[in-house]
Amino acid sequence: MRRSKAPDFVERRNAATNAKKTALEKFRAHAVDPGLAERQTARVALAGERTAAKKARDIEKAERKARDAELAMEAKRAADAQAERALAETASRELALQTERKAARDARYAARKARSKHR
């Protein structure tokens, strides 16, 4: 049977050191890349454009909200005015109806009074 060999402390330490060196070399190679500055500049420009576009959208959204709120207030005022006109019209009709009923009642009373005088 084969016996599996477990790495001892020194081997693990050496492997970690080699991994760190490889990562550092990769980073340094990437840092001296001539296109890196161009890509970084492009990223910054795109980020600025995105920020400007987001601000424009936010401003447009705020304007739309203000416009919608103004329209809602105008609609509410119109509805209130309509309700007030309807209430006034109802009150006017009720008053006219009461006046008509009173006139009819007074006419009946006068007719009854006239009949009693003839007798």
Backbone as ProteinMPNN parsed JSONL, in Angstrom:
{"seq_chain_A": "MRRSKAPDFVERRNAATNAKKTALEKFRAHAVDPGLAERQTARVALAGERTAAKKARDIEKAERKARDAELAMEAKRAADAQAERALAETASRELALQTERKAARDARYAARKARSKHR", "coords_chain_A": {"N_chain_A": [[0.83, -1.19, 0.0], [0.301, 2.222, -0.661], [1.542, 5.006, 0.918], [0.135, 8.071, 1.761], [1.661, 11.159, 1.393], [1.803, 13.691, 3.6], [2.099, 17.202, 3.387], [4.697, 18.86, 5.082], [5.332, 21.478, 7.527], [7.341, 23.229, 6.515], [7.23, 22.785, 3.753], [4.651, 23.692, 3.221], [4.94, 26.371, 3.933], [6.83, 27.219, 2.036], [5.366, 26.823, -0.318], [3.342, 28.713, 0.042], [4.867, 31.054, 0.028], [5.894, 30.977, -2.58], [3.488, 31.226, -3.994], [2.725, 33.804, -3.236], [4.826, 35.259, -4.372], [4.374, 34.753, -7.101], [1.884, 35.97, -7.438], [2.593, 38.622, -6.893], [4.407, 39.14, -8.984], [2.67, 38.911, -11.146], [0.969, 41.059, -10.62], [2.779, 43.213, -10.837], [3.506, 42.977, -13.521], [1.095, 43.593, -14.676], [0.808, 46.216, -13.815], [2.717, 47.652, -15.261], [1.694, 47.63, -17.731], [1.09, 49.181, -20.809], [-1.418, 49.923, -21.808], [-2.956, 50.187, -19.611], [-3.26, 52.732, -18.376], [-4.775, 54.061, -20.293], [-7.11, 52.502, -20.291], [-7.922, 52.931, -17.665], [-8.429, 55.691, -17.716], [-10.518, 55.697, -19.536], [-12.41, 54.269, -18.056], [-12.857, 56.058, -15.931], [-13.955, 58.198, -17.349], [-16.288, 57.012, -18.356], [-17.559, 56.49, -15.934], [-18.019, 59.1, -15.068], [-19.8, 59.931, -17.066], [-21.928, 58.187, -16.568], [-22.666, 59.085, -14.03], [-23.464, 61.708, -14.614], [-25.627, 61.153, -16.314], [-27.298, 59.821, -14.523], [-27.857, 61.886, -12.725], [-29.261, 63.59, -14.441], [-31.478, 61.968, -14.989], [-32.547, 61.802, -12.413], [-33.205, 64.493, -11.966], [-35.119, 64.841, -13.975], [-37.009, 63.017, -13.084], [-37.758, 64.188, -10.649], [-38.882, 66.569, -11.61], [-41.019, 65.482, -13.046], [-42.46, 64.345, -10.951], [-43.161, 66.669, -9.545], [-44.728, 67.918, -11.49], [-46.778, 66.022, -11.736], [-47.817, 66.164, -9.15], [-48.765, 68.788, -9.153], [-50.715, 68.594, -11.149], [-52.418, 66.798, -9.879], [-53.214, 68.332, -7.687], [-54.562, 70.351, -9.051], [-56.616, 68.862, -10.226], [-57.896, 68.044, -7.905], [-58.746, 70.509, -6.923], [-60.531, 71.184, -8.978], [-62.381, 69.109, -8.706], [-63.312, 69.67, -6.138], [-64.493, 72.177, -6.608], [-66.467, 71.41, -8.413], [-67.982, 69.72, -6.773], [-68.82, 71.599, -4.909], [-70.36, 73.269, -6.55], [-72.351, 71.433, -7.272], [-73.467, 70.949, -4.771], [-74.433, 73.506, -4.169], [-76.277, 73.765, -6.229], [-78.038, 71.69, -5.603], [-78.964, 72.616, -3.138], [-80.226, 74.948, -4.026], [-82.247, 73.87, -5.674], [-83.67, 72.466, -3.714], [-84.545, 74.574, -2.12], [-86.175, 75.9, -3.978], [-88.095, 73.916, -4.342], [-89.162, 73.732, -1.765], [-90.253, 76.302, -1.596], [-92.166, 76.128, -3.598], [-93.827, 74.1, -2.551], [-94.705, 75.431, -0.261], [-96.134, 77.502, -1.41], [-98.18, 76.033, -2.651], [-99.375, 74.898, -0.39], [-100.2, 77.226, 0.916], [-102.028, 78.092, -0.979], [-103.95, 76.062, -0.826], [-104.8, 76.452, 1.777], [-105.839, 79.037, 1.597], [-107.925, 78.524, -0.193], [-109.522, 76.843, 1.323], [-110.228, 78.592, 3.365], [-111.652, 80.44, 1.905], [-113.824, 78.911, 1.139], [-115.044, 78.493, 3.591], [-115.97, 81.048, 4.215], [-118.017, 81.526, 2.438], [-120.118, 80.034, 3.248]], "CA_chain_A": [[0.0, 0.0, 0.0], [1.013, 3.492, -0.704], [1.266, 5.9, 2.026], [0.066, 9.435, 1.245], [2.599, 12.013, 2.097], [1.219, 14.981, 3.969], [3.171, 18.198, 3.378], [5.027, 19.355, 6.414], [5.253, 22.913, 7.712], [8.292, 23.919, 5.637], [6.696, 22.709, 2.39], [3.483, 24.585, 3.14], [5.45, 27.741, 3.963], [7.449, 27.471, 0.733], [4.291, 26.925, -1.308], [2.69, 30.001, 0.256], [5.806, 32.08, -0.42], [5.896, 30.942, -4.05], [2.204, 31.762, -4.457], [2.796, 35.255, -3.052], [5.747, 35.796, -5.382], [3.695, 34.668, -8.394], [0.852, 37.007, -7.453], [3.272, 39.911, -6.961], [4.918, 39.29, -10.344], [1.504, 39.143, -12.003], [0.534, 42.429, -10.354], [3.777, 44.134, -11.402], [3.38, 42.904, -14.979], [-0.141, 44.301, -15.01], [1.001, 47.63, -13.502], [3.53, 48.284, -16.292], [0.966, 47.491, -18.987], [0.896, 50.523, -21.361], [-2.842, 50.194, -22.031], [-3.652, 50.335, -18.324], [-3.627, 54.135, -18.16], [-5.874, 54.365, -21.209], [-8.319, 51.841, -19.794], [-8.313, 53.614, -16.429], [-9.014, 56.961, -18.134], [-11.818, 55.376, -20.137], [-13.315, 53.911, -16.953], [-13.202, 57.286, -15.218], [-14.852, 58.958, -18.227], [-17.583, 56.327, -18.347], [-18.172, 56.701, -14.62], [-18.515, 60.467, -15.079], [-20.991, 59.963, -17.924], [-23.019, 57.515, -15.841], [-23.088, 59.976, -12.951], [-24.213, 62.809, -15.229], [-26.899, 60.615, -16.794], [-28.137, 59.545, -13.346], [-28.331, 63.176, -12.229], [-30.282, 64.058, -15.381], [-32.684, 61.161, -14.751], [-33.101, 62.206, -11.121], [-33.842, 65.799, -12.148], [-36.335, 64.61, -14.77], [-37.968, 62.33, -12.219], [-38.266, 65.178, -9.697], [-39.771, 67.456, -12.357], [-42.235, 64.728, -13.348], [-43.218, 64.249, -9.696], [-43.735, 67.992, -9.268], [-45.795, 68.12, -12.474], [-47.886, 65.146, -11.353], [-48.415, 66.715, -7.926], [-49.515, 69.979, -9.544], [-51.915, 68.115, -11.84], [-53.296, 66.205, -8.868], [-53.81, 69.441, -6.929], [-55.516, 71.008, -9.938], [-57.766, 67.96, -10.335], [-58.599, 68.098, -6.621], [-59.456, 71.802, -6.882], [-61.657, 71.089, -9.91], [-63.377, 68.225, -8.104], [-63.918, 70.415, -5.031], [-65.369, 73.196, -7.188], [-67.626, 70.694, -8.968], [-68.799, 69.283, -5.64], [-69.436, 72.804, -4.334], [-71.437, 73.677, -7.468], [-73.428, 70.451, -7.152], [-74.105, 71.202, -3.481], [-75.195, 74.746, -4.297], [-77.412, 73.478, -7.116], [-78.979, 70.881, -4.822], [-79.592, 73.508, -2.157], [-81.119, 75.834, -4.772], [-83.432, 73.072, -6.05], [-84.421, 72.182, -2.495], [-85.207, 75.822, -1.751], [-87.266, 76.114, -4.937], [-89.127, 72.914, -4.049], [-89.834, 74.153, -0.524], [-91.061, 77.481, -1.92], [-93.316, 75.637, -4.364], [-94.708, 73.395, -1.61], [-95.322, 76.436, 0.606], [-97.139, 78.205, -2.214], [-99.309, 75.115, -2.812], [-100.017, 74.801, 0.912], [-100.9, 78.491, 1.143], [-103.187, 78.128, -1.884], [-104.983, 75.18, -0.258], [-105.312, 77.114, 2.981], [-106.676, 80.161, 1.147], [-109.134, 77.961, -0.787], [-110.34, 76.358, 2.427], [-110.722, 79.776, 4.035], [-112.661, 81.034, 1.024], [-115.024, 78.07, 1.201], [-115.723, 78.688, 4.87], [-116.592, 82.373, 4.213], [-119.209, 81.453, 1.615], [-121.172, 79.327, 3.948]], "C_chain_A": [[0.866, 1.242, 0.0], [0.613, 4.332, 0.483], [1.249, 7.318, 1.474], [0.962, 10.309, 2.095], [1.932, 13.342, 2.359], [2.345, 15.994, 3.987], [3.421, 18.716, 4.789], [5.01, 20.881, 6.411], [6.123, 23.674, 6.725], [7.769, 23.928, 4.196], [5.497, 23.637, 2.22], [3.924, 26.044, 3.105], [6.071, 28.114, 2.623], [6.39, 27.636, -0.359], [3.581, 28.272, -1.185], [3.583, 31.136, -0.237], [5.843, 32.143, -1.943], [4.601, 31.523, -4.608], [2.192, 33.279, -4.326], [3.694, 35.898, -4.096], [5.08, 35.816, -6.754], [2.636, 35.766, -8.505], [1.475, 38.393, -7.581], [3.818, 40.163, -8.365], [3.78, 39.582, -11.324], [1.013, 40.58, -11.843], [1.484, 43.441, -10.987], [3.707, 44.15, -12.925], [2.145, 43.678, -15.435], [0.024, 45.807, -14.822], [1.802, 48.343, -14.583], [2.883, 48.168, -17.666], [0.683, 48.885, -19.559], [-0.58, 50.871, -21.584], [-3.618, 50.433, -20.751], [-4.121, 51.772, -18.097], [-4.792, 54.53, -19.054], [-7.184, 53.757, -20.713], [-8.844, 52.53, -18.54], [-8.991, 54.944, -16.766], [-10.401, 56.74, -18.727], [-12.837, 55.025, -19.051], [-13.786, 55.141, -16.209], [-14.189, 58.114, -16.043], [-16.237, 58.334, -18.247], [-18.311, 56.531, -17.021], [-18.749, 58.11, -14.532], [-19.776, 60.599, -15.914], [-22.183, 59.314, -17.224], [-23.56, 58.403, -14.736], [-23.917, 61.126, -13.508], [-25.584, 62.332, -15.715], [-27.838, 60.33, -15.629], [-28.69, 60.839, -12.772], [-29.434, 63.721, -13.121], [-31.581, 63.285, -15.179], [-33.355, 61.559, -13.442], [-33.818, 63.553, -11.231], [-35.144, 65.646, -12.919], [-37.419, 63.955, -13.92], [-38.58, 63.31, -11.218], [-39.222, 66.148, -10.389], [-41.088, 66.758, -12.666], [-43.105, 64.599, -12.096], [-43.891, 65.568, -9.372], [-44.899, 68.271, -10.211], [-47.02, 67.274, -12.107], [-48.592, 65.663, -10.102], [-49.256, 67.937, -8.26], [-50.807, 69.582, -10.265], [-52.914, 67.516, -10.854], [-53.98, 67.296, -8.053], [-54.86, 70.167, -7.769], [-56.779, 70.163, -10.088], [-58.582, 67.99, -9.041], [-59.379, 69.403, -6.507], [-60.684, 71.76, -7.792], [-62.768, 70.223, -9.326], [-64.082, 68.928, -6.94], [-64.89, 71.467, -5.546], [-66.632, 72.55, -7.754], [-68.561, 70.248, -7.846], [-69.517, 70.466, -5.011], [-70.579, 73.294, -5.225], [-72.623, 72.726, -7.355], [-74.188, 70.663, -5.847], [-74.963, 72.455, -3.546], [-76.426, 74.531, -5.163], [-78.466, 72.67, -6.375], [-79.708, 71.749, -3.803], [-80.582, 74.439, -2.844], [-82.39, 75.089, -5.18], [-84.304, 72.79, -4.833], [-85.189, 73.425, -2.043], [-86.378, 76.106, -2.679], [-88.404, 75.145, -4.664], [-89.893, 73.287, -2.783], [-90.736, 75.351, -0.784], [-92.313, 77.063, -2.671], [-94.313, 74.926, -3.446], [-95.45, 74.389, -0.707], [-96.411, 77.182, -0.15], [-98.374, 77.328, -2.395], [-100.081, 74.99, -1.505], [-100.817, 76.077, 1.212], [-102.131, 78.596, 0.26], [-104.291, 77.238, -1.34], [-105.623, 75.837, 0.961], [-106.247, 78.263, 2.592], [-107.985, 79.645, 0.56], [-110.069, 77.47, 0.314], [-110.992, 77.536, 3.155], [-111.839, 80.425, 3.22], [-113.944, 80.218, 1.062], [-115.771, 78.299, 2.509], [-116.406, 80.04, 4.948], [-117.89, 82.333, 3.423], [-120.354, 80.801, 2.361], [-121.856, 80.145, 4.934]], "O_chain_A": [[1.961, 1.299, 0.559], [-0.527, 4.325, 0.946], [2.193, 7.744, 0.809], [1.009, 10.21, 3.321], [1.539, 14.039, 1.424], [3.42, 15.721, 4.521], [2.499, 18.968, 5.565], [4.703, 21.498, 5.391], [5.679, 24.671, 6.155], [7.852, 24.943, 3.505], [5.354, 24.291, 1.188], [3.373, 26.854, 2.36], [5.854, 29.221, 2.131], [6.518, 28.502, -1.224], [3.255, 28.899, -2.193], [3.095, 32.081, -0.858], [5.826, 33.226, -2.528], [4.63, 32.243, -5.605], [1.698, 33.969, -5.217], [3.368, 36.953, -4.64], [5.208, 36.795, -7.49], [2.51, 36.412, -9.546], [0.948, 39.246, -8.296], [3.707, 41.275, -8.882], [3.925, 40.408, -12.225], [0.681, 41.238, -12.829], [1.043, 44.412, -11.601], [3.832, 45.205, -13.547], [2.169, 44.341, -16.472], [-0.549, 46.592, -15.578], [1.591, 49.535, -14.806], [3.478, 48.575, -18.663], [0.088, 49.708, -18.864], [-0.933, 52.05, -21.543], [-4.783, 50.829, -20.783], [-5.254, 51.996, -17.672], [-5.693, 55.25, -18.625], [-8.228, 54.41, -20.715], [-10.052, 52.694, -18.368], [-10.012, 55.288, -16.17], [-11.334, 57.496, -18.457], [-13.994, 55.44, -19.124], [-14.968, 55.266, -15.887], [-15.146, 58.667, -15.5], [-17.243, 59.038, -18.164], [-19.527, 56.721, -16.992], [-19.837, 58.305, -13.989], [-20.715, 61.292, -15.523], [-23.303, 59.823, -17.279], [-24.77, 58.472, -14.525], [-24.952, 61.48, -12.943], [-26.584, 63.03, -15.545], [-29.042, 60.569, -15.73], [-29.853, 60.897, -12.374], [-30.429, 64.253, -12.629], [-32.663, 63.873, -15.195], [-34.581, 61.644, -13.365], [-34.896, 63.738, -10.667], [-36.156, 66.249, -12.562], [-38.597, 64.298, -14.024], [-39.784, 63.269, -10.967], [-40.255, 66.51, -9.825], [-42.154, 67.364, -12.561], [-44.327, 64.725, -12.164], [-45.055, 65.595, -8.971], [-45.932, 68.795, -9.794], [-48.153, 67.751, -12.161], [-49.818, 65.606, -10.005], [-50.345, 68.107, -7.711], [-51.864, 70.164, -10.021], [-54.122, 67.713, -10.991], [-55.172, 67.206, -7.76], [-55.915, 70.55, -7.263], [-57.888, 70.696, -10.077], [-59.812, 67.965, -9.077], [-60.524, 69.414, -6.056], [-61.752, 72.244, -7.42], [-63.948, 70.556, -9.434], [-65.295, 68.8, -6.773], [-65.978, 71.636, -4.996], [-67.732, 73.079, -7.594], [-69.78, 70.381, -7.955], [-70.681, 70.359, -4.624], [-71.636, 73.686, -4.729], [-73.773, 73.165, -7.343], [-75.415, 70.567, -5.819], [-76.086, 72.472, -3.042], [-77.498, 75.057, -4.865], [-79.66, 72.939, -6.506], [-80.921, 71.631, -3.628], [-81.661, 74.695, -2.311], [-83.491, 75.624, -5.044], [-85.53, 72.866, -4.909], [-86.346, 73.332, -1.632], [-87.45, 76.507, -2.226], [-89.571, 75.529, -4.749], [-91.117, 73.172, -2.732], [-91.849, 75.42, -0.262], [-93.399, 77.583, -2.413], [-95.52, 75.138, -3.563], [-96.637, 74.231, -0.422], [-97.479, 77.461, 0.396], [-99.498, 77.822, -2.304], [-101.312, 74.979, -1.512], [-101.949, 76.019, 1.693], [-103.16, 79.121, 0.684], [-105.461, 77.619, -1.386], [-106.839, 75.781, 1.145], [-107.312, 78.436, 3.186], [-109.039, 80.242, 0.777], [-111.282, 77.668, 0.233], [-112.167, 77.477, 3.515], [-112.836, 80.896, 3.768], [-115.038, 80.781, 1.022], [-117.002, 78.298, 2.529], [-117.367, 80.172, 5.705], [-118.805, 83.089, 3.751], [-121.509, 81.076, 2.039], [-122.773, 79.669, 5.602]]}, "name": "protein", "num_of_chains": 1, "seq": "MRRSKAPDFVERRNAATNAKKTALEKFRAHAVDPGLAERQTARVALAGERTAAKKARDIEKAERKARDAELAMEAKRAADAQAERALAETASRELALQTERKAARDARYAARKARSKHR"}
